[in-house]
Amino acid sequence: MNSKRLVYRQILNGIRCGGVLGHFSTINAPVRPSICFLGSYDSINLQNQEFSTPTLLFRRFLHTNPQSSVNLSASELKFASPDREEDENVNEFLSRFVWKMRGILSEAYTDADKQTIDGMLLIIVEKVVSEMEKGSLEQAVGAALTEPLEELSADLWRTVCDVSNSVLEDMKKERKKEKMKKALHDAEVKEMCRFAAEIGIRGDLMRELRFKWAREKVEENDFYESLERLREEERAYEKEESEGRKAGSISEEVVVAEEKPKVVSLPKRHWKLKYKIYGLDLSDPKWAEAADKIHEAGEIIWPQEPKLISGKCKVVTEKILSVKVEDEPSPLLAEWVKLLKPNRVDWITLLDKLKEQNFGTYLKVAELLLSEKSFQPSIRDYSLLIDAYAKKNCIEDAERILKKMNENGILLDIITATILVHMYSKAGNIDRAKEAFESLRSHGFQPDANVYNTMIMAYVDAGQTMFGESLMREMESRDIKPSEEIQMALLRSFAQKGDADGAKRISINMQFAGFQSSLESCMLVVDAEVRAGNLDQARRNFIYMMKIGHKPEDRCTAGMVRGYEKLNSLDKALSLLLEIEKYGLEPGPATYSVLVDWFSKLLLVDEAEQLLGKIAQLGEAPSVKVHISLCDMYARCGMEKKALQALGAIESKKDQLEHEDFERVINGLLAGGFVHDARRVHGLMEKRGFTVSEPLKLALKRYRDKLF
């Protein structure tokens, strides 16, 4: 505070006695009622009067010098001793204040000459500096608003305070802009922008991200600066306390007597007035153009605020927000544009409200705005709409927006291409998903793990597992680790297709990737070997699975037994069942059902019924497959009653039967001589829409000829 007062006193002394401002000249100018230097202009008619002495204007006793001329500039308010550091804040404040105040005085006193205006400026600046000596700029202005002065009229001092406030606000804005400019060139911000460029972000989105990161950097710096100020205040407070304890007495208050204002006058100037700040001559008109350009650049850095909506425009806005999906919002939008004349910020605010209240209308309005010039649509607006339609699985609507984007000459970006890959993959359209994926790579964009996973799942769902595996290898070549879920999906697909080699590759790849062998992965490898006919290898894998502590599910054991059934190796199947008993495992309903089917084909009635009893002991009801096997066996053995019982159970679940199930039942009934029942089942088969095979047609025709 002491250093500030020294600077203020030197400035004031420079104004009073520094040779630049030496003597006042007499002010002879008519006074307009807008700004008056008296306490009030209500009681005096000033419109047709002229004041020839400064005592009526300023209520001060001033020396006059008729030969002196007045020439006051902003740069001449910047006085500082060469032995002391110049206070840049005070210099900037006074320069801006004089420039603004000169314009206001010139508008109020149109008939006054330049010397008169400069005289007024000197008195005002002298009073402002004297108030600034009492404290900071903000404190001086705040106190002045509540405590009018006797020397100047209330209206004039209120104007001075308004100008001071606007100058302080401009200075704060300039400091914020300077901080923002430095943050834009910060190393961390540049590094994040470089990374964003590498992953394919361009254009307006890149600019928004850069400004966002810069603002965050400014906030971070301000936070740490505030912490540092708190530390300094705490240290100063602790230092004062320690000094107070040592002294043992309270320090005496220092009373600073107010200095009486000295008599000053304006010097006579013979050269052209120039503004010089930091060595630059700002009186040249080119700096006004530079200031306009800086202001335009500042509007880009600082985001615009939406316009205030009131009156009729507010009513129209509420109508737009309440529009139903089936209604047409175009007339209301046209009226809203006519009333508000919106820019992009206003449109985005309206869309955000619509998105919260009525999502269907939001989509409709957002699509209409793609043709609105004031909205200034970008590729991000198109991608948001495509993404919204893709999440709702509205493929046609999304393709319509994509077509508009292509017609308007907007090139596909990484975000939109990624959305298309997800959309077509989710819809099961593998061809269009391939096109979107290739388009992504053709534009130089590198897919991320999410895009790879989506595309691999699309290949798996389409049954093109080999293409999915090649994409997984491509991920690994780019040091992107495939997830366990993706590799398990590929393993399931290879197992269902009976591709034992592919299942082995995926299983080994999972182990190298650090994923432990799970029960499901082991069972899938066994299933793949069984489907491929490699029962010996399947059995080795099955035994290894039990050795490492995994308990195979009943369906896995049933798959092994079914494999032995195809080879008619009953002894190997029974030895497998005996072997799993050593590990404390027992066959379940699925394994017993396979054995029942096998024994039924061998016409081993007693053994099949014994296994049927074991299924009942486990608390499971026989499946429709078991009833089909029993019906076939009983019919071929001529056991009419049991055959018809099994047939009744089958007919009650006829909706679950497949083509081969119908044919097996009909063949069994024909073989046992149950022709009428076979013809009835044939009718059920035709009602289901199944076509009878040629051998069965011939059999049915042969038995029909025998009947007739």
C-alpha positions as a printed Julia matrix, in Angstrom:
708×3 Matrix{Float64}:
   0.0      0.0     0.0
   2.88     2.41    0.79
   4.45     1.79   -2.62
   1.13     2.54   -4.32
   0.78     5.81   -2.44
   4.27     6.84   -3.49
   3.37     6.22   -7.14
   0.08     8.1    -6.81
   1.81    11.08   -5.18
   4.45    11.21   -7.89
   1.74    11.17  -10.56
  -0.14    13.93   -8.77
   3.01    16.01   -8.28
   3.81    15.51  -11.95
   0.38    16.75  -12.92
   0.62    19.71  -10.58
   4.22    20.89  -10.88
   6.02    18.79  -13.46
   6.34    21.35  -16.19
   3.89    19.53  -18.37
   0.93    21.01  -16.52
   1.86    24.42  -15.35
  -0.99    26.96  -15.4
  -4.71    27.0   -15.95
  -6.3     29.08  -18.6
  -9.62    30.78  -18.14
 -12.52    28.61  -19.3
 -15.18    30.37  -21.3
 -17.71    27.86  -22.68
 -21.43    27.32  -22.46
 -22.45    24.5   -20.11
 -24.98    21.91  -21.24
 -27.35    20.45  -18.66
 -26.22    16.86  -19.31
 -23.0     17.24  -17.28
 -22.53    20.13  -14.87
 -19.7     20.99  -12.51
 -22.09    22.5    -9.92
 -23.79    20.61   -7.13
 -27.1     20.53   -9.06
 -28.39    22.07  -12.25
 -32.07    21.86  -11.41
 -32.22    25.28   -9.75
 -30.24    27.16  -12.43
 -31.15    27.6   -16.06
 -27.97    26.74  -17.92
 -29.17    26.38  -21.49
 -28.85    30.01  -22.49
 -26.09    31.11  -20.16
 -22.35    31.36  -20.6
 -19.86    31.27  -17.79
 -16.77    33.36  -18.18
 -14.99    32.36  -14.99
 -13.96    28.95  -13.74
 -15.21    29.7   -10.21
 -18.84    29.08  -11.23
 -17.93    25.89  -13.05
 -15.62    24.25  -10.58
 -16.22    26.17   -7.36
 -12.44    26.37   -6.95
  -9.99    29.31   -6.72
  -7.7     28.93   -9.74
  -4.97    31.18  -11.15
  -5.65    32.2   -14.73
  -3.21    32.75  -17.54
  -4.83    34.12  -20.7
  -1.74    33.41  -22.8
  -1.56    29.73  -21.84
  -2.99    26.93  -23.98
  -4.31    23.57  -22.87
  -3.17    20.27  -24.34
  -3.74    17.22  -22.13
  -3.14    13.65  -23.3
  -3.37    10.21  -21.75
   0.35     9.62  -22.09
   1.13    12.76  -20.04
  -0.69    11.27  -17.06
   2.02     8.59  -16.81
   4.57    10.29  -14.55
   6.9      8.3   -12.36
  10.24     8.98  -10.78
  13.17     7.44  -12.66
  14.37     6.02   -9.37
  11.16     4.13   -8.75
   9.33     1.41  -10.67
   6.36     2.62  -12.71
   2.97     1.32  -11.64
   1.62    -0.15  -14.89
  -1.91    -0.58  -13.56
  -2.22     3.1   -12.65
  -0.77     4.2   -16.0
  -3.15     1.99  -17.93
  -6.14     3.11  -15.85
  -5.38     6.82  -16.31
  -4.74     6.42  -20.05
  -8.04     4.66  -20.6
  -9.91     6.99  -18.26
  -8.7     10.18  -20.0
  -9.54     8.76  -23.44
 -13.1      7.86  -22.45
 -13.75    10.97  -20.4
 -12.54    13.25  -23.22
 -15.17    11.77  -25.53
 -17.96    12.27  -22.97
 -16.96    15.89  -22.29
 -16.68    16.63  -26.01
 -20.23    15.33  -26.57
 -21.6     17.31  -23.6
 -19.8     20.57  -24.45
 -20.0     20.78  -28.22
 -19.25    24.52  -28.27
 -16.19    24.3   -26.0
 -12.74    24.42  -27.54
  -9.96    21.94  -26.89
  -8.29    24.07  -24.21
 -11.52    24.18  -22.21
 -12.01    20.42  -22.43
  -8.41    19.86  -21.32
  -8.95    22.13  -18.34
 -11.98    20.14  -17.28
 -10.04    16.91  -17.73
  -7.21    18.11  -15.51
  -9.56    18.97  -12.63
 -11.34    15.6   -12.95
  -8.11    13.62  -13.15
  -6.68    15.5   -10.18
  -9.68    14.5    -8.08
  -9.58    10.9    -9.31
  -5.88    10.61   -8.42
  -6.49    12.09   -4.98
  -9.19     9.49   -4.39
  -6.88     6.75   -5.66
  -4.3      7.75   -3.05
  -6.7      6.55   -0.37
  -6.67     2.92   -1.54
  -6.97     0.61   -4.56
  -8.82     1.52   -7.73
 -11.8     -0.69   -6.86
 -12.05     0.74   -3.32
 -11.87     4.31   -4.59
 -14.63     3.76   -7.14
 -16.84     1.86   -4.69
 -16.56     4.59   -2.05
 -17.23     7.31   -4.58
 -20.56     5.83   -5.55
 -21.87     6.29   -2.01
 -20.07     9.53   -1.05
 -20.56    12.39   -3.55
 -17.99    15.18   -3.55
 -18.51    18.85   -2.86
 -16.07    20.03   -5.53
 -17.92    18.37   -8.44
 -21.62    18.05   -9.07
 -23.37    14.76   -8.26
 -24.14    14.1   -11.94
 -20.56    14.71  -13.02
 -19.09    12.58  -10.24
 -21.57     9.79  -11.04
 -20.39     9.94  -14.65
 -16.76     9.79  -13.48
 -17.56     6.74  -11.38
 -19.34     5.03  -14.3
 -16.37     5.65  -16.57
 -13.98     4.4   -13.88
 -16.02     1.23  -13.47
 -16.08     0.61  -17.22
 -12.31     1.2   -17.41
 -11.68    -1.26  -14.58
 -13.95    -3.8   -16.27
 -12.11    -3.38  -19.57
  -8.78    -3.85  -17.8
 -10.04    -7.07  -16.2
 -11.23    -8.35  -19.56
  -7.86    -7.54  -21.12
  -6.07    -9.46  -18.37
  -8.38   -12.44  -18.94
  -7.68   -12.32  -22.67
  -3.94   -12.19  -22.06
  -4.17   -15.21  -19.79
  -6.2    -17.02  -22.42
  -3.65   -16.23  -25.14
  -0.83   -17.57  -22.98
  -2.84   -20.69  -22.14
  -3.51   -21.36  -25.83
   0.25   -21.64  -26.33
   0.87   -23.66  -23.17
   2.88   -26.86  -23.63
   0.19   -29.09  -22.11
  -2.55   -27.61  -24.31
  -0.38   -28.05  -27.4
   0.32   -31.66  -26.45
  -3.4    -32.43  -26.06
  -4.16   -30.75  -29.39
  -1.4    -32.78  -31.03
  -2.88   -35.98  -29.63
  -6.38   -34.97  -30.79
  -5.04   -34.34  -34.3
  -3.41   -37.75  -34.36
  -6.71   -39.51  -33.64
  -8.43   -37.6   -36.45
 -10.13   -34.59  -34.82
 -10.24   -31.58  -37.14
 -11.99   -28.26  -37.78
 -14.49   -26.67  -35.4
 -14.36   -29.55  -32.93
 -10.59   -29.15  -32.61
 -10.99   -25.4   -32.01
 -13.64   -25.97  -29.33
 -11.47   -28.54  -27.56
  -8.42   -26.27  -27.71
 -10.29   -23.34  -26.14
 -11.84   -25.65  -23.55
  -8.42   -26.97  -22.49
  -7.01   -23.44  -22.43
  -9.83   -22.21  -20.17
  -9.21   -25.14  -17.83
  -5.51   -24.23  -17.76
  -6.37   -20.6   -16.87
  -8.65   -21.78  -14.06
  -5.93   -24.09  -12.78
  -3.34   -21.27  -12.76
  -5.77   -18.92  -10.99
  -6.41   -21.57   -8.36
  -2.73   -22.04   -7.59
  -2.16   -18.28   -7.57
  -4.93   -17.88   -5.0
  -3.31   -20.57   -2.87
   0.02   -18.75   -3.07
  -1.64   -15.48   -2.0
  -3.2    -17.23    0.97
   0.22   -18.58    1.96
   1.77   -15.1     1.75
  -1.04   -13.58    3.83
  -0.63   -16.3     6.44
   3.14   -15.71    6.61
   2.63   -11.96    6.96
   0.06   -12.5     9.7
   2.37   -14.86   11.6
   5.23   -12.39   11.24
   3.12    -9.55   12.64
   2.04   -11.71   15.57
   5.63   -12.67   16.4
   6.77    -9.05   16.23
   3.86    -7.99   18.41
   4.71   -10.57   21.05
   8.37    -9.48   21.12
   7.55    -5.81   21.41
   4.9     -6.46   24.06
   2.89    -3.46   23.09
   0.4     -2.43   20.47
   1.81    -0.38   17.65
   0.67     3.21   17.47
  -1.6      4.27   14.7
  -0.01     6.37   12.03
  -2.11     9.35   11.05
  -1.36    10.7     7.64
  -2.47    14.28    7.22
  -4.21    15.11    4.04
  -2.28    17.43    1.82
  -3.97    20.6     0.68
  -4.43    20.76   -3.06
  -1.85    22.95   -4.68
  -2.7     25.64   -7.19
  -1.94    24.31  -10.65
  -2.36    25.56  -14.2
  -2.12    24.11  -17.66
   1.01    24.68  -19.79
   0.98    25.98  -23.31
   1.47    23.31  -25.97
   2.68    23.99  -29.5
   2.91    20.43  -30.89
   0.36    17.76  -31.8
  -0.99    15.64  -28.99
   0.11    11.98  -29.18
  -0.69     8.89  -27.15
   2.28     6.71  -26.35
   1.89     3.47  -24.43
   4.83     1.11  -24.04
   6.74     3.04  -26.69
   4.01     2.74  -29.36
   2.44     5.79  -30.98
  -1.27     4.95  -30.7
  -2.49     8.19  -32.28
  -2.2      6.59  -35.74
  -5.65     5.54  -37.16
  -4.29     2.08  -37.98
  -4.4      1.19  -34.28
  -8.17     1.7   -34.25
  -8.47    -0.94  -36.98
  -6.14    -3.22  -35.01
  -8.33    -2.78  -31.92
 -11.43    -3.79  -33.92
  -9.68    -6.93  -35.15
  -8.58    -7.82  -31.62
 -12.16    -7.37  -30.45
 -13.42    -9.7   -33.18
 -10.81   -12.29  -32.2
 -11.9    -11.98  -28.59
 -15.47   -12.85  -29.54
 -14.18   -16.19  -30.85
 -12.34   -16.97  -27.6
 -15.17   -16.02  -25.29
 -18.38   -17.98  -25.99
 -21.48   -16.02  -26.89
 -24.48   -15.93  -24.61
 -28.0    -16.71  -25.91
 -30.33   -13.79  -26.42
 -32.89   -12.96  -23.77
 -36.31   -14.31  -24.76
 -39.34   -12.32  -23.63
 -42.76   -11.19  -24.71
 -44.27   -12.77  -27.81
 -41.05   -14.63  -28.57
 -41.33   -16.42  -25.22
 -44.89   -17.49  -26.07
 -43.75   -18.88  -29.43
 -40.88   -20.7   -27.72
 -43.3    -22.43  -25.35
 -45.45   -23.45  -28.31
 -42.41   -24.98  -30.03
 -41.53   -26.93  -26.89
 -45.07   -28.34  -26.71
 -45.3    -29.39  -30.38
 -46.25   -33.05  -30.85
 -44.26   -35.42  -33.01
 -47.0    -35.74  -35.62
 -47.37   -31.93  -35.99
 -45.34   -29.72  -38.34
 -43.09   -27.25  -36.44
 -41.95   -25.24  -39.5
 -44.48   -22.35  -39.16
 -43.62   -21.82  -35.5
 -39.9    -21.94  -36.26
 -40.31   -19.35  -39.01
 -42.17   -17.03  -36.62
 -39.52   -17.59  -33.96
 -36.75   -16.65  -36.42
 -38.61   -13.5   -37.42
 -39.02   -12.37  -33.81
 -35.63   -13.3   -32.36
 -33.27   -13.32  -35.36
 -31.32   -16.13  -33.67
 -27.72   -17.18  -34.08
 -26.22   -20.61  -33.49
 -26.12   -20.22  -29.7
 -29.86   -19.49  -29.59
 -30.64   -22.51  -31.77
 -28.53   -24.82  -29.61
 -30.27   -23.56  -26.46
 -33.66   -24.3   -28.04
 -32.54   -27.78  -29.13
 -31.28   -28.59  -25.64
 -34.67   -27.72  -24.15
 -36.45   -29.79  -26.81
 -34.16   -32.75  -26.16
 -35.11   -32.75  -22.48
 -38.87   -32.33  -22.96
 -39.73   -33.99  -26.29
 -37.08   -36.14  -27.94
 -39.19   -36.97  -30.99
 -39.8    -33.3   -31.79
 -36.12   -32.62  -31.12
 -35.12   -35.01  -33.91
 -37.62   -33.43  -36.28
 -36.51   -29.85  -35.53
 -32.81   -30.75  -35.63
 -33.25   -32.22  -39.1
 -35.03   -29.06  -40.29
 -32.2    -26.89  -38.95
 -29.69   -28.62  -41.22
 -31.05   -26.33  -43.97
 -31.15   -23.18  -41.79
 -28.37   -20.67  -42.57
 -28.48   -18.95  -39.17
 -27.9    -22.33  -37.48
 -24.59   -22.76  -39.37
 -24.74   -26.59  -39.36
 -21.47   -28.49  -39.08
 -20.57   -32.15  -39.46
 -21.04   -32.56  -35.71
 -24.75   -31.71  -36.06
 -25.13   -34.39  -38.74
 -23.28   -37.0   -36.67
 -25.43   -36.29  -33.59
 -28.59   -36.86  -35.59
 -27.24   -40.04  -37.19
 -26.21   -41.32  -33.76
 -29.66   -40.59  -32.29
 -31.4    -42.48  -35.11
 -28.87   -45.32  -34.87
 -29.58   -45.8   -31.16
 -33.29   -46.04  -31.97
 -32.45   -48.56  -34.74
 -34.01   -46.26  -37.36
 -31.65   -47.19  -40.2
 -33.62   -45.44  -42.96
 -33.73   -42.12  -41.09
 -30.0    -42.31  -40.36
 -29.25   -43.03  -44.03
 -31.4    -40.05  -45.04
 -29.29   -37.72  -42.87
 -26.14   -39.3   -44.28
 -27.39   -38.64  -47.81
 -28.03   -34.97  -46.96
 -24.53   -34.69  -45.59
 -23.03   -36.07  -48.8
 -25.2    -33.79  -50.95
 -23.97   -30.74  -49.01
 -20.37   -31.74  -49.68
 -19.49   -32.59  -46.08
 -16.88   -35.33  -45.9
 -17.2    -38.27  -43.54
 -15.21   -37.94  -40.31
 -14.05   -40.51  -37.78
 -16.99   -39.97  -35.42
 -19.66   -40.41  -38.1
 -17.9    -43.43  -39.63
 -17.68   -45.04  -36.19
 -21.39   -44.45  -35.63
 -22.19   -46.1   -38.97
 -20.08   -49.15  -38.1
 -21.95   -49.59  -34.81
 -25.33   -49.0   -36.44
 -24.94   -51.5   -39.29
 -23.31   -54.08  -37.03
 -26.18   -53.84  -34.57
 -28.69   -54.21  -37.41
 -26.87   -57.28  -38.77
 -26.11   -55.65  -42.13
 -22.58   -56.97  -42.5
 -22.05   -55.61  -46.02
 -22.83   -52.0   -45.06
 -20.81   -52.42  -41.87
 -17.83   -53.48  -44.0
 -18.27   -50.42  -46.22
 -18.34   -48.08  -43.23
 -15.3    -49.79  -41.7
 -13.3    -49.59  -44.93
 -14.37   -45.97  -45.39
 -13.0    -45.28  -41.92
  -9.61   -46.7   -42.84
  -9.55   -45.18  -46.34
  -9.77   -41.69  -44.82
  -6.65   -42.39  -42.78
  -8.46   -42.88  -39.47
  -7.27   -45.66  -37.17
 -10.15   -47.61  -35.58
 -10.11   -47.9   -31.82
 -10.76   -51.0   -29.7
 -14.49   -50.27  -29.55
 -14.81   -50.18  -33.35
 -12.76   -53.36  -33.72
 -14.9    -55.18  -31.16
 -18.11   -54.1   -32.86
 -16.88   -55.23  -36.26
 -15.63   -58.58  -34.93
 -19.02   -59.25  -33.33
 -20.71   -58.39  -36.61
 -18.54   -61.0   -38.38
 -19.32   -63.56  -35.66
 -23.07   -62.97  -35.93
 -22.83   -63.3   -39.72
 -20.95   -66.6   -39.4
 -17.76   -65.16  -40.96
 -15.52   -66.11  -38.06
 -12.3    -66.13  -40.07
 -12.69   -62.43  -40.93
 -13.31   -61.72  -37.26
 -10.11   -63.54  -36.32
  -8.1    -61.59  -38.91
  -9.38   -58.33  -37.39
  -8.3    -59.57  -33.97
  -4.79   -60.21  -35.35
  -4.81   -56.67  -36.76
  -5.69   -55.33  -33.31
  -2.76   -57.2   -31.79
  -0.39   -55.85  -34.45
  -1.4    -52.33  -33.36
  -0.79   -53.19  -29.67
  -4.51   -53.16  -28.91
  -5.29   -56.05  -26.58
  -8.51   -57.91  -27.53
 -10.86   -58.35  -24.62
 -11.75   -61.74  -23.16
 -15.39   -61.35  -24.27
 -14.36   -60.9   -27.91
 -12.09   -63.94  -27.88
 -14.78   -66.04  -26.2
 -17.25   -65.01  -28.89
 -14.8    -66.17  -31.57
 -14.24   -69.44  -29.68
 -18.0    -70.11  -29.51
 -18.36   -69.45  -33.21
 -15.52   -71.85  -34.1
 -16.98   -74.51  -31.79
 -20.45   -74.24  -33.35
 -18.97   -74.61  -36.81
 -16.88   -77.61  -35.72
 -13.61   -75.82  -36.6
 -11.26   -77.5   -34.14
  -8.13   -75.74  -35.46
  -9.72   -72.3   -35.07
 -10.88   -73.13  -31.56
  -7.34   -74.24  -30.65
  -5.83   -71.01  -32.0
  -8.19   -68.84  -29.99
  -7.69   -70.94  -26.84
  -3.89   -70.69  -27.11
  -4.12   -66.95  -27.87
  -6.17   -66.4   -24.73
  -3.56   -68.18  -22.61
  -0.75   -66.06  -24.08
  -2.83   -62.93  -23.44
  -2.94   -63.81  -19.74
  -6.52   -65.11  -19.53
  -6.88   -68.24  -17.42
  -8.62   -71.26  -18.96
 -12.2    -71.19  -17.8
 -14.73   -74.02  -17.69
 -16.58   -72.58  -20.68
 -13.47   -72.22  -22.84
 -12.41   -75.82  -22.09
 -15.89   -77.12  -22.89
 -15.98   -75.18  -26.15
 -12.66   -76.71  -27.24
 -14.02   -80.2   -26.43
 -17.24   -79.44  -28.32
 -15.25   -78.25  -31.36
 -13.21   -81.48  -31.38
 -16.36   -83.6   -31.07
 -18.08   -81.8   -33.95
 -14.92   -82.21  -36.05
 -14.92   -85.98  -35.3
 -11.64   -85.91  -33.33
 -13.0    -87.92  -30.41
  -9.62   -89.08  -29.13
  -8.36   -85.48  -28.9
 -11.69   -84.43  -27.46
 -11.39   -87.08  -24.78
  -7.86   -85.97  -23.86
  -9.07   -82.39  -23.51
 -12.05   -83.62  -21.49
  -9.82   -85.52  -19.04
  -7.37   -82.57  -18.83
 -10.27   -80.26  -17.96
 -11.16   -82.47  -14.98
  -7.53   -82.72  -13.89
  -7.09   -78.94  -13.64
 -10.14   -78.77  -11.37
 -12.99   -77.88  -13.74
 -16.19   -79.86  -13.36
 -17.63   -80.38  -16.86
 -21.29   -79.67  -17.3
 -23.74   -82.4   -18.22
 -24.13   -81.04  -21.77
 -20.39   -81.46  -22.35
 -20.53   -85.12  -21.26
 -23.62   -85.6   -23.42
 -21.71   -84.17  -26.37
 -18.93   -86.7   -25.88
 -21.44   -89.59  -25.69
 -23.2    -88.31  -28.81
 -19.86   -88.32  -30.61
 -19.3    -91.94  -29.67
 -22.88   -92.71  -30.79
 -22.06   -91.49  -34.3
 -19.12   -93.9   -34.37
 -21.22   -96.61  -32.68
 -18.52   -97.02  -30.0
 -20.65   -98.0   -27.03
 -17.71   -99.48  -25.14
 -15.75   -96.19  -25.29
 -18.81   -94.28  -24.16
 -19.29   -96.54  -21.16
 -15.58   -96.36  -20.27
 -15.83   -92.55  -20.33
 -18.76   -92.67  -17.91
 -16.79   -94.96  -15.61
 -13.8    -92.6   -15.78
 -15.74   -89.5   -14.8
 -17.06   -91.4   -11.77
 -13.43   -91.55  -10.51
 -13.5    -87.73  -10.26
 -16.77   -87.83   -8.29
 -19.0    -86.88  -11.21
 -22.25   -88.51  -12.32
 -24.13   -88.26  -15.63
 -27.06   -85.87  -15.75
 -30.38   -85.76  -17.63
 -28.75   -84.65  -20.9
 -26.31   -87.59  -20.88
 -29.06   -90.06  -19.98
 -31.25   -88.64  -22.78
 -28.48   -89.3   -25.31
 -28.08   -92.86  -24.0
 -31.87   -93.41  -24.18
 -31.83   -92.31  -27.8
 -28.87   -94.59  -28.52
 -30.47   -97.63  -26.82
 -33.76   -96.89  -28.59
 -32.07   -97.13  -31.95
 -30.55  -100.46  -30.81
 -34.07  -101.55  -29.64
 -32.73  -102.19  -26.1
 -36.07  -101.63  -24.37
 -35.1   -102.65  -20.83
 -31.89  -100.6   -20.81
 -33.7    -97.57  -22.21
 -36.47   -97.81  -19.61
 -33.86   -98.18  -16.87
 -32.19   -94.93  -17.96
 -35.65   -93.33  -18.15
 -36.11   -94.17  -14.49
 -32.79   -92.5   -13.61
 -33.99   -89.32  -15.32
 -37.11   -89.42  -13.18
 -34.99   -89.94  -10.04
 -33.11   -86.72  -10.84
 -36.46   -84.9   -10.77
 -36.45   -84.11  -14.48
 -39.32   -84.74  -16.88
 -38.35   -86.5   -20.13
 -37.83   -84.09  -22.99
 -39.68   -84.28  -26.29
 -36.55   -85.82  -27.84
 -36.76   -88.69  -25.35
 -40.44   -89.27  -26.21
 -39.55   -89.34  -29.92
 -36.88   -91.98  -29.24
 -39.29   -94.05  -27.12
 -42.1    -93.8   -29.69
 -39.77   -94.97  -32.44
 -38.49   -97.86  -30.29
 -41.89   -99.01  -29.03
 -43.46   -98.8   -32.51
 -40.7   -100.85  -34.09
 -40.95  -103.43  -31.25
 -44.75  -103.67  -31.72
 -45.54  -102.36  -28.25
 -48.73  -100.53  -29.27
 -49.84   -99.19  -25.89
 -46.48   -97.64  -24.97
 -46.0    -96.39  -28.53
 -49.35   -94.55  -28.46
 -48.57   -93.11  -25.01
 -45.29   -91.72  -26.29
 -47.08   -90.47  -29.43
 -49.63   -88.62  -27.28
 -46.82   -86.86  -25.42
 -45.26   -85.91  -28.76
 -48.52   -84.53  -30.2
 -48.99   -82.35  -27.07
 -45.64   -80.71  -27.88
 -45.91   -80.74  -31.67
 -44.83   -77.07  -31.91
 -41.35   -78.07  -30.68
 -40.79   -80.7   -33.38
 -38.39   -80.19  -36.25
 -38.43   -81.73  -39.72
 -36.23   -84.7   -38.82
 -38.32   -85.36  -35.69
 -41.51   -85.72  -37.73
 -39.81   -88.01  -40.22
 -38.39   -90.29  -37.49
 -41.78   -90.65  -35.8
 -43.54   -91.39  -39.12
 -40.9    -93.91  -40.17
 -41.12   -95.66  -36.8
 -44.92   -95.86  -36.94
 -44.86   -97.18  -40.5
 -42.24   -99.78  -39.53
 -44.46  -100.96  -36.66
 -47.57  -101.09  -38.83
 -49.3    -98.06  -37.31
 -50.27   -96.61  -40.7
 -53.26   -94.53  -39.58
 -51.21   -92.89  -36.83
 -48.41   -92.27  -39.3
 -50.84   -90.55  -41.71
 -52.15   -88.38  -38.85
 -48.63   -87.3   -37.91
 -47.98   -86.62  -41.6
 -50.94   -84.23  -41.6
 -49.51   -82.42  -38.57
 -46.2    -82.18  -40.39
 -47.79   -80.56  -43.45
 -49.67   -78.07  -41.24
 -46.33   -76.98  -39.8
 -45.14   -76.28  -43.35
 -42.52   -79.05  -43.56
 -41.98   -80.9   -46.84
 -41.82   -84.69  -46.74
 -38.63   -86.23  -48.1
 -38.78   -88.46  -51.2
 -38.03   -91.75  -49.35
 -40.83   -91.03  -46.88
 -43.22   -90.17  -49.71
 -42.54   -93.51  -51.32
 -43.04   -95.32  -48.0
 -46.35   -93.57  -47.37
 -47.51   -94.34  -50.9
 -46.51   -98.0   -50.58
 -48.45   -98.48  -47.32
 -51.44   -96.63  -48.8
 -51.51   -98.97  -51.79
 -51.47  -101.93  -49.43
 -54.51  -100.6   -47.6
 -56.5   -100.13  -50.79
